[in-house]
Amino acid sequence: VVFYDSPDQLPGDVEYDFIIAGGGNGGGVVAARLAENPKWKVLVIEAGPSNEDIFASKVPGLEVQVVLNPLLDWNYTTTPQPNADNHTAGYYRGKILGGCSSHNGLGHTRGSRDDWDHFAEITGQEGFKWDHMLRTMIAGEHYVNDSANLPQHNHFDPSVHGYHGKLFVSAPYTIHPLNDLFLQVPKELPDEFPFVLDVNGGTPVGISWAQFSEDHQGTRSSSATAYIETSHDNLHVLLNTYVTHVLPVQNSTSASKLPDFRGIEFAADEQAPRKTIYAKKEIIVSGGIIGTPQILLNSGIGNRSELAVFGIETIVDNPSVGKNFTDQVSVNVMFNTTLPNTEGDLDEALAQWNKTHTGPLVMPGPLKNQIVWVHLSEDSPAFSAPYNYPDPSPGKNAPHIEVYTNQISATPFPVTGQIPPGLNGTNTVQLSVVNLHPFSRGSITLSSSSPFAAPIIDPGLLSSPADIAILREGIRSAQRLFSAPVFSSSVFDILYPPANIASSDEALEAHIRSDAGPYLHGGCSAMMTPKGASWGVVDPDFSVKGTSGLRVVDASVLPGLPSGHTQASVYGLSEVASQVIKAKWL
Ligand SMILES: Cc1cc2nc3c(=O)[nH]c(=O)nc-3n(C[C@H](O)[C@H](O)[C@H](O)COP(=O)(O)OP(=O)(O)OC[C@H]3O[C@@H](n4cnc5c(N)ncnc54)[C@H](O)[C@@H]3O)c2cc1C
């Protein structure tokens, strides 16, 4: 791979077959896969810097240092959320080669077979069917032992993993008494919390050991390290450069009558001169859930009346661009506990990581060892009278709820709601309860005619009352989990929200509205729909409706959210997109 740090360095005499706008999670995969053909020249244009010298991006436990670094993140904030007490939330997105895969929490979860079969059915993209997706994900994976070579028996199912692919995945864990307690729960409450041998086998409902995108050295594996850095010199990467527009080719000779969007305009910053180049074959937009709709809208692909407000000429009138944006919703929950707290000394941990690549910093958090996924039953109060909300889950293998422990600490996790008096000083087990399949939809819209201005980000948090009912039942599920007999002498009352609030639907609803935030697993803002559908942004072959020469490959094309964290889905769908694009040009 050849890197250029600014537009001035880009050679003027290279004709690229493919140009990719955004070198993030999806863009990195598709760039590297296309560059596997030595006859093709591929260019990636990425707004952020290289990941190579960013130490905190390598060390899983230093994730937050990258996320909160204003030079490596886009620092977005949502609009005030009217259904969540009007609060705003930070909406983090990586601005670094590898995108979010260079600064996320590394949790690697493929979703359920029901999610992918459903995605295939509603889009017509056969490659999304679970059986094909599983083969694709296995082929892309290089599963390894964790850096401390901890016992792995009964932690994973070797038959659902790949050992020769690009992305490193492993299952490190910290040693803590909670591990064995969690393993006892499936014996005591097997109906709601069965033991699942592998979090990534397609049937994830229950309690399983977590897996992470990192290698045998306890070092992050990302689309930048696993895909881009391992490519040959026919892959060029232009860093620190913004894509402002994709442009139609004038007097195109393309057989298609549709606008031929093989041009791309870019600049180092708002003051710098704009440059334009054209791809011989295709432009692929991979700017992520916010950057992608922003680039399309700036380029005149969007709702005509909304574009007119900013004086942008509409080339393709498509009202779906930037709409349907959705994210999972999480709330903080804390229980009183006598279990040992998980706080440690950062300097010591860093010294250990530097010396042996083991210890707490191998993990993105001190207690992310096991993940709990719950499928609410058909007669759950959320789906029964008086609420009778529809069930958003695509099938019995797809959980509605995630319960994920973060840490045990005497210091309350920062929360937006009121901390109950007396909580300080009590050890609390702190967890996230997440609604994985929200009905609520928001939008990404332009705020200005300048392509450099942050767009308006509205996740539409809790705009559907069903999402609140599901979160209520999620909190109650977490209460049932910690009421298992095995916790009788170690985990006690729910402290946040307090028990009297958790027991009342109305009080719990008010609490959820005050505490809920986006889980940063957004998707669907340039959603895939069947060919010929009157709505949606891309066709099943990832091409932008109403255009030629232009595709989108990133989380924005997801037709819904998976039952899990989103990066494995982005790796998987980007591999499928690469197969589709390669097949077209062979
Ligand atoms: C803090 C955080 C923690 C997370 N934790 C997890 C986790 O533990 N597990 C998990 O599975 N998922 C996690 N996620 C979500 C997951 O990382 C994302 O869903 C996924 O990586 C998104 O991939 P993408 O390709 O759609 O976008 P991105 O990876 O965001 O890629 C978009 C790229 O395009 C670039 N770009 C955007 N606009 C432009 C422009 N105009 N010009 C040039 N470049 C541009 C960006 O800089 C970025 O590099 C987390 C996300 C965040 C923010």
The ligand as a Gaussian input file, in Angstrom:
#p B3LYP/6-31G(d) Opt

LIG

0 1
 C      -17.126000       4.547000      20.403000
 C      -17.648000       3.405000      19.577000
 C      -17.586000       2.116000      20.086000
 C      -18.071000       1.058000      19.333000
 N      -17.910000      -0.204000      19.815000
 C      -18.229000      -1.250000      19.026000
 C      -17.952000      -2.572000      19.449000
 O      -17.406000      -2.810000      20.521000
 N      -18.293000      -3.580000      18.615000
 C      -18.888000      -3.355000      17.420000
 O      -19.212000      -4.318000      16.720000
 N      -19.172000      -2.118000      16.998000
 C      -18.824000      -1.057000      17.762000
 N      -19.063000       0.206000      17.317000
 C      -19.738000       0.383000      16.008000
 C      -18.871000      -0.029000      14.804000
 O      -17.531000       0.299000      15.036000
 C      -19.420000       0.645000      13.550000
 O      -20.757000       0.277000      13.347000
 C      -18.656000       0.290000      12.272000
 O      -17.272000       0.210000      12.483000
 C      -18.986000       1.332000      11.211000
 O      -18.304000       1.068000      10.002000
 P      -18.541000       2.002000       8.718000
 O      -17.677000       1.502000       7.635000
 O      -19.991000       2.103000       8.458000
 O      -18.118000       3.458000       9.146000
 P      -16.745000       4.053000       9.701000
 O      -15.877000       2.983000      10.246000
 O      -17.133000       5.180000      10.578000
 O      -16.016000       4.608000       8.399000
 C      -16.320000       5.828000       7.769000
 C      -15.019000       6.459000       7.336000
 O      -15.284000       7.484000       6.393000
 C      -14.509000       8.626000       6.718000
 N      -15.232000       9.773000       6.174000
 C      -16.473000      10.202000       6.492000
 N      -16.817000      11.279000       5.752000
 C      -15.755000      11.513000       4.932000
 C      -15.497000      12.497000       3.917000
 N      -16.388000      13.442000       3.601000
 N      -14.304000      12.437000       3.264000
 C      -13.374000      11.487000       3.566000
 N      -13.579000      10.547000       4.526000
 C      -14.749000      10.561000       5.182000
 C      -14.416000       8.600000       8.234000
 O      -13.363000       9.371000       8.723000
 C      -14.260000       7.097000       8.504000
 O      -12.920000       6.707000       8.461000
 C      -18.630000       1.299000      18.046000
 C      -18.687000       2.589000      17.539000
 C      -18.191000       3.642000      18.287000
 C      -18.237000       5.025000      17.710000

